[in-house]
Each structure stands twice: as C-alpha cells, then as structure tokens.
Amino acid sequence: MKYRKLGATNIDVSVICLGTMTWGEQNNQEEAFEQMNYAVEKGVNFFDTAELYSIMPKRETYGKTEEIIGNWFKKTGNRKKIILATKIASKSTGLEWIREGKEKLGFDKKNLNTAIDGSLKRLKTDYIDLYQLHWPERKVPLFGKLDYDFDPYDTEWTPFDQVLENLNELVQKGKIRHIGISNETPWGMMSFLKVAEEKKLPRMMSIQNVYSLVNRVFDTANSEVSIKEKCGLLAYSPIAGGRLSGKYLNGLQPKNSRYTLWPSRFSRHATKRGDDAILKYVKLAKKYGLSSAIMANAFVNDRPFVTSNIIGATTMEQLKENIDSINISLSAELIN
C-alpha cells in the first residue's frame, strides 16, 4: 500500500480508501465485515462513510452503514487502526427523514451537534478523524450537471465563518480531529480556506468530489487549489459507478449492480459520449494487458492532486481488483 498526508496534517492515509455506501443495501453486514478485514490486511487504513448511507438512501436504511462499521469496531477492536471519515448531509439531499428534514438541514450549530452525536453513536466511537460537509447548502451544480444556475434569492445557507466556528467547537470538544468538504466548487473551497486563515479557524484538509476517466471536471476546476493549498482530492466514483469496468457495455445489466437496480438515479453516467469513451478505454486496457477497472483506478491513484481514491465494491473479486490497482503504474505511452 502507498500512503499520503491528509492535507496539511501529519496523518498518513492509504491511497486506496475503502468506500462503504453499499453496506446495508447491496451488501449485508457479514459481507461488509469481510471487505473491511481484507482491506486492512492489504494496508488500507482509511474508511469513508456518511450519515445518510446506505445507498440508495431510504428512511429504513438511514445510518445503517455507520452502524455496520461501528459493529465491526466493537467486534475487532480496530478503531485506532483506522482513519475514519464520515459526512453530514445538507438540504441538497432533499431527504425528509434526516434530522428535521429537507429544507431545515443546514450546517448551523444545532444540526452539526445532532448529526455528529448520531454518527458517533452509530459508529461506536468518541471521535471522527475527518468530518466532511457532504454537499454545500447553497445551490451548486450536482450529480453530473455542469452549468451553474445563479439564483439571487439563494441566501438561506450558513455563512462560511459560522460553519467553521461551529466545526471548531466540535474540534475543541474532541469529537472531530479534522474537517473536509465534498461536492464543492473552487469558489466554495477557496472561501473556506480564506476564512480559516483570516480567523484562525480549522482549515479544510480535503475535498471529496467525483473524478474518473470519464468525469475530469476537477482537472480544470479545483485541481490548482488542491495542489497549492494542500487540500487534496478524495476521489469518488473512480470507475464511474462500475461503468469503466465495461460490464454495462452493449446494454448488459449485471444482477445487483446499481445501474440495473436504479437506472434513473444514475442516468447521468449513461450517455452516448460516455459509452463511446468507455468502449475505447476497455479496448486500450486490453491492448496493454490490464483490466479496464484496474487501469481506471491506477489513473486516479497517480493524479498529482489526489490524496486518496475511494473505491467501492459489492463483491470480494471487485474489491481485490480495485485494491490491486495500487501496484500498477501506467506507462507514459498508455497515459498519452
């Protein structure tokens, strides 16, 4: 395994981060335990989860993934071996069953305290290593949307300085060690960093955004900030929800896969342009003697702004392949 510093901290996190959103939905607890045991055996020390998991989000599975991780901590005693990241949901989720629901989900003091206490209880721990804001409260392009629709009336969100002050209280109480953002824009990213510096408040140590061979918006948007400000990317969907493995080509619908189970929810990935590109990537991987999933992950692993690559799997075969990508360096010819 390879390790990198988490932002400006002295914490070493594995370049492969274990994503967990399928646990409690596509994977049961026994399967999740097997994944965690194997990942730790292979040197993975970084787990990422969220209060709203498992996915697809439902009232009856809210917090289920955190509960499974907490049960694993209790059974194995491995809490201190893991750099644990979780996330607080914002009103962007539109979910009625989280705390007071929908429009009232913010990063104000009340919501942050309720959310962190709930996560700590489910995770059976008294601290979170990296606490992340899952989505901005304000309106930003999400889920594959590229255009920013400016709304002059979009003012009902917690100011950056108040968010950091609220998070600082949780740091002072020992409930969280460091903070991060997710699905954030360059403006939001720089705004948090600027306020933190000016007011001597905790700084964002990471940004968790989508990134893969077929979604490289981060290259032209946030990458410069990540590198220069030491706020590295925690890349999610590195194989585009499995599409870069090639398993969905030619209209295939593998059993228990997310595009088969929830086609409308992930339709943003299923585009003609995307499928054309994926077909070419699959052929290129075959030419160089690689699986397309390993090639896609290896590409993400080596990007200069990436701190960690959040992999996810529903089978042990997929998990092993994703973790094995850490041992692959793509040649200059292949990259070209």
N, C-alpha and C positions, 0 to 999 in steps of 0.2 A: 504494500500500500504506500501511497505518497501522501504527504501532509503539507498544508499551507497555513499561514497565520490567518486567523479570523480578523479581518480589518486591521486596526491599529493595536489589537490586543496581543498578548503573549500566548494565546490559546492556539494550539495546533489541531486543526480539524482535517479529517481524511478527505482527499479529493473526491472520493465517492461518498455521497451522503445517502443514507437509507430513507427513501420516501415511504410513507405509510398509509396513504389515503384509501387504499383498497381494503384495509383491515376492518372487519366489521360489516363488510358488504360483499365484495368479491372473494375475500379470504376470511376464514374463521380464525379464532384465537390460536388454535393449535398450529395452523399454517403460519400465522404471524410469528409465533414463538420460534418456529423452525427458521424463518427468514432472519430474525434477529440473532439467533445463535450462530448461524452460518456467517452472517455479515461480520460479527465481532471476531469470529475465528479468522476471517480474512483481513482483519486490521481496520475495519470500519469503526470509527468512534463517534460518528456524527449522525444523529437521527433527526428528521424533520416531521412535524405533525401540525395539527391545528385543531382549535376547539370545535369547528363545525364538521370535521371528518367523522364518519366515513363519507366517501363519495360514491354515488350521488347523495347529496345531503337530503336527509329526511328527519322528521321530528323524532321518530323512534330510534334512529341511529346517531343522533346528535351526541358528540363526546365519546362515542364508542371506541374510536381508535386510541384516544388518550387512555381510556380505561384499560385497553388491552396492553398498552405499553406499561402502565402502572402495575398491572398484574405480573408482567414479566420482570419488572424491577423487584417486586416483592418475592417472586419465586427464585430469582437468580442472585439477588444482591448486587447487581451490576450497575446500579445508578452512578457511582463515581467513575466508572469506566467510559461513560457516555457524555458527549457534549450534546445536550438536549435543546432542540429548538421547537417552539410552538408559536401559534399565531392567534391574535384576537380578530374576530370578524367585525366588519364595519357595515353600515347600512347599504353598501353596494351589493351585499348578498341578497337583499330583499326578503330575508327569511323571517317569518313571523315568530318562530319558536325559540329564537336565541335571545336570552335576557328579556328585555321589554319589547323586543321585536322591531323589525323593519326600520322605519324612519328614526327610531329612537336609539339605534345602535351607533354610538359615537366613541370617541377616544377621550371623553371627559372623565373626571376622577371617578365618578360612580360606576361607569361602565368598565373602566380599567380594573378597578378593585374587584368588582363582581366577576369579571372574566378571568383574572389571574387566580383568584381563590378557587374558582371552579376547575380550572386546569390543574392547579397544584393538587387538589383533592383527587381528581381522576387519575393523575399521573403518579400519585402516591410518593410525592417528593415535596421538599420545602423550598426549592428554588428552581428557576429556569435559567439555563445558560444564555440563551438567545431568544428574546421575546420580540416578535415581529408584528407589525401592523399589516393585516392580511390584504387589505385594499385601502386606498385613500377614501376618506369620507366624501371629498368633493368629486365632481363628475370628471372622469378621465376616460380615454379610450380603453376598453377592456375586452378580453376574450376575442382577440383577433381583429378587432376594429382598429383602423389606422387613423381615421380622421378625428380631430378634436373639435367637438361642437361646443363652442363657447356659450355659456349661459350666464348673463349678467345677474340673474337672480339666484345663482347658486352660491349662497353665502352662509348657509346653515351647517358649517363644519368648524370643528375645534381648531383655533389658530395654532400654528406650529410651536410657538413658545409655550403655550398651555399644555400641549401634548407632551412636550419634553419635560416640563415641570412635573406633570402627573407621573410620567415614567420615572423621573428622578426620585420621587417619593418611594416608588416600589424598589428602586435600586438601594436606597438608603435603608429600607426595611429588610433587605437581603432576599427579597422574593425573586428578583431577576438580577443577572450579572451584566448583561449587555443587551442592546436593542438593535433592531433592524427594520427594514421596510420591505414591502412586497407589492408588485404590480404598480410600481411608482414611476413617475416621469422624471426627466432631467431637472425640470423646474422644482418639483417637489423634493427631489433628492438634494439639490443644492440649497434649497430653502432650509431644510432640516439641518444641514451641515453648517450653514452660515449662522443660524440662531444658536446652535450648540456652542459654536466658537465664541460668539459675542457674549453670551450669557453664562458661559462656563457650565453648560448642561451636558448630559450624556450625548455622545455622538452616535449616529447610525454606523454600525460596523459592517453591514451587509445589505444587499438588495436582492430579493428573490423575484426574478422575472422569468418569463418564458424565453427559451433560447434553444435553437436546433438548426440543422442544416436547411430546413425549410421555413424557419422564422428567425431572421437575423436582424430584426429591428434594433436590437440592443447595440449592434455594431455602430450604427450611425446616430444613435441617440445617447445612451447612458455610458458607453464604454470609456470615453475620455474621463468622465467624472469618477468612475470606478477606479481607474488606474491612478490618477493624480491625487485623489482624495482617500485612497486606501479604504474603499468601501466596495469590496469585491462582489461579484455576481454569484448567487446561489441559483444555478440554472435549473429550472424545472421543465418538464416535457422535452428532455433531450433527444428522444426518438419520436417526438410528435405523437405522444399517446400510443406508440406502437406502430404507427404508420410507416416509419422509416425502416422497420424490420422487413417490410414488403408483404406482410401477412394479409393485408387487405386488398392487394392488387387484383385486378380482373374481377372485381365485385365479390371477392371472398368475404365471408362473415364468420370468423372463428367463434366457437362457442365460448361464452362467459367473458368475451372481450368487450371493452367499453363502447366501441362503435356499433357492436351488434346489440348490446343491451340498451344503449341510449343514443341512437343515431342523431336525433335532433339536437341534443345537448352539445355534441362535439362536431357539429356540421362545419364549423369554421375551418377545420383541418381538411375536410373532404372536398377539395376543389380540383378542377381540371388541371390548373397550373401546378398544384401541389402533387397530384398523382403523376403528372408527366416528369416532374423533377425527381420524385421518389423512384420511379422506374429507372431513370438514368443512374441514380445513386446505387440502386441494387445491382445493376449491371457493372458499375465501376468497382464496387466492393468485390464482386465475384471475380473480376479480372485480376484483382490484387490478392486473391486468396483469403478474403475476410468475409465474415458475416456482415450484412448491412447494418445490423444493430450495433455490433462492436465498432464498426467504422464510424457510425454516427456519434456514439458515446466518446470514442477516442478523440474525435474532432473537438467536442465540447471540453473534454478534460484539459486540453492543451491550449485553450484560448487564453491570452495574456491577462484578461480581466476576470477570469473565473477563479473563485475561491474553492467552490465545490460543486459537483454535478449531482443533482438529486435524481437518483434512479428509482424506478418503481417496477414491481413485478407481481404477477398473480401466480406464477409457478416457480419452482426452485430452478428449473432449467433456465428460465428467463433471468432470474436473479444472478445465477452463476455467470452467465454470459455478460450481463451488464457490469458486474464487478470485475470480471476478467479484462474489461476494456482498459483498465489502468495499466496493464502490461504492454499495451500496444502504442507505438509511436508511428504516426502516419508519415510516410516519406514526403519529401518536398515535391516529388513528381506527382504523387497522388493528391496532395493538397492543391497543387496547381490545376 
